[in-house]
Amino acid sequence: MLHAAAMLIGIFVLALLVFSQRAFGEAAMIAGALAVACVVFAARFGGLGASAWSAPQATMLGVARMGAVVSGAVRTIRSAIAADVTLNPALVRVRSRAERGLARAVMADLVSAAPGAVVVETEADGVLVHVTDEDGVDAADLGALEARVVSALEGGVRA
């Protein structure tokens, strides 16, 4: 989506400069028509990748994950204030059903957003997550999150 917006704005500005000898209104209309035509052409013939159309879904996944991020931050602050910090750090490998790199990247971003877990490596078959409390990791939650990511960005859950 950002590529399309950047292309639209860039072509508009260049065309506006090319047609600057004309009246401003006429030059703006020609530049706008050319910019839209170029973006439509690029979208039709594969110039805009699937990631351009996945931006709204990725944004909605991030918004849906905000509750987990805020509750994790509150738990972390509460533990720090109470000085009741018992850590059991570990590396956890999470297998992924995602086929596209974008879905794996969004999954890694969403996992790392919540306190207590950071993705340290992504691979084709999954991610390696460093967690601060191994007992606090809920595999069902990670699986449900991944299923939502795969469903939103790849059009369905794959086995």
C-alpha positions in Angstrom: 0.0 0.0 0.0 2.8 2.4 0.8 4.5 1.6 -2.5 1.3 2.5 -4.4 1.0 5.7 -2.4 4.6 6.7 -3.0 4.3 5.9 -6.7 1.1 7.9 -7.0 2.6 10.9 -5.2 5.9 10.7 -7.0 4.4 10.4 -10.5 2.0 13.2 -9.7 4.8 15.6 -8.7 7.0 14.6 -11.7 4.1 15.1 -14.1 3.2 18.4 -12.5 6.7 19.6 -13.1 6.6 18.4 -16.7 3.3 20.2 -17.4 4.2 23.3 -15.4 4.0 25.6 -18.5 0.2 25.0 -18.6 -2.3 26.5 -16.2 -2.1 24.9 -12.7 -5.6 23.4 -12.8 -5.0 21.8 -16.2 -1.5 20.6 -15.2 -2.9 19.1 -11.9 -5.7 17.2 -13.8 -3.2 15.8 -16.4 -0.7 14.9 -13.6 -3.4 13.2 -11.5 -4.7 11.2 -14.5 -1.2 10.0 -15.4 -0.4 9.1 -11.8 -3.6 7.1 -11.4 -3.1 5.4 -14.7 0.4 4.3 -13.8 -0.7 2.9 -10.4 -3.6 1.0 -12.0 -1.2 -0.4 -14.7 1.3 -1.4 -12.0 -1.4 -3.0 -9.9 -2.9 -4.9 -12.8 0.4 -6.3 -14.1 2.0 -7.3 -10.8 4.0 -4.2 -9.9 2.3 -4.0 -6.5 3.0 -7.1 -4.4 0.5 -8.9 -2.2 2.0 -6.9 0.7 0.4 -3.7 -0.7 -3.0 -5.2 -0.2 -2.2 -6.9 3.1 -1.4 -3.7 5.0 -5.0 -3.1 6.3 -5.2 -6.7 7.6 -1.8 -6.4 9.3 -2.9 -3.2 10.9 -6.1 -4.8 12.2 -4.2 -7.7 13.6 -1.9 -5.2 15.5 -5.0 -3.4 16.8 -6.5 -6.7 17.9 -3.3 -7.6 19.8 -3.2 -4.3 21.7 -5.1 -5.9 24.7 -2.4 -8.5 25.2 0.3 -5.9 24.9 -1.2 -3.6 27.4 -2.1 -6.4 29.9 1.5 -7.7 29.6 2.9 -4.3 30.2 0.7 -3.9 33.3 1.7 -7.3 34.6 5.4 -6.4 34.1 5.0 -3.1 35.9 3.1 -4.7 38.8 5.8 -7.4 39.2 8.5 -4.8 39.1 6.8 -2.7 41.8 6.2 -5.7 44.0 9.8 -6.9 43.5 8.3 -10.3 42.8 10.3 -11.1 39.8 10.9 -14.8 39.2 12.2 -15.5 35.8 12.6 -18.8 34.0 14.1 -17.7 30.6 14.0 -20.1 27.7 14.2 -20.3 24.0 11.0 -21.7 22.5 10.6 -22.8 18.9 7.2 -22.2 17.4 6.4 -24.1 14.2 4.7 -22.0 11.5 2.1 -22.9 8.9 2.6 -19.6 7.1 3.9 -20.0 3.5 4.6 -16.3 2.8 7.4 -14.3 4.3 5.0 -11.4 5.0 2.8 -13.6 7.3 5.9 -14.9 9.2 7.1 -11.3 9.6 3.8 -10.1 10.9 3.6 -13.0 13.3 7.1 -12.2 14.6 6.2 -8.6 15.0 3.0 -9.4 17.0 4.8 -11.9 19.2 7.6 -9.4 20.0 5.1 -6.6 20.7 4.0 -8.1 24.0 6.4 -7.9 27.0 8.1 -11.2 27.9 8.7 -12.6 24.4 11.1 -11.5 21.7 11.5 -13.3 18.3 15.2 -13.8 17.8 15.1 -15.8 14.6 12.6 -16.4 11.8 13.0 -19.3 9.4 10.8 -20.9 6.8 9.4 -23.5 9.2 8.9 -21.3 12.3 10.3 -18.8 14.7 12.7 -19.0 17.7 11.3 -16.9 20.6 13.2 -15.9 23.7 10.7 -15.8 26.6 11.4 -14.5 30.1 9.1 -17.0 31.7 8.8 -20.4 30.1 5.8 -21.4 32.2 4.0 -18.2 31.2 4.0 -19.1 27.5 0.6 -20.4 26.3 1.1 -22.5 23.2 -2.7 -22.3 22.5 -2.5 -18.5 22.4 0.5 -18.5 20.0 -1.3 -21.0 17.8 -4.5 -19.0 17.8 -2.5 -15.8 17.0 -0.7 -17.6 14.1 -4.0 -19.0 12.8 -5.4 -15.4 12.7 -2.3 -14.1 10.9 -2.4 -16.9 8.3 -6.1 -16.5 7.8 -5.9 -12.7 7.3 -2.8 -12.6 5.2 -2.9 -15.9 3.2 -6.6 -16.4 2.9 -6.9 -19.5 5.2 -5.4 -21.8 7.7 -3.1 -24.5 6.2 -2.4 -27.7 8.0 
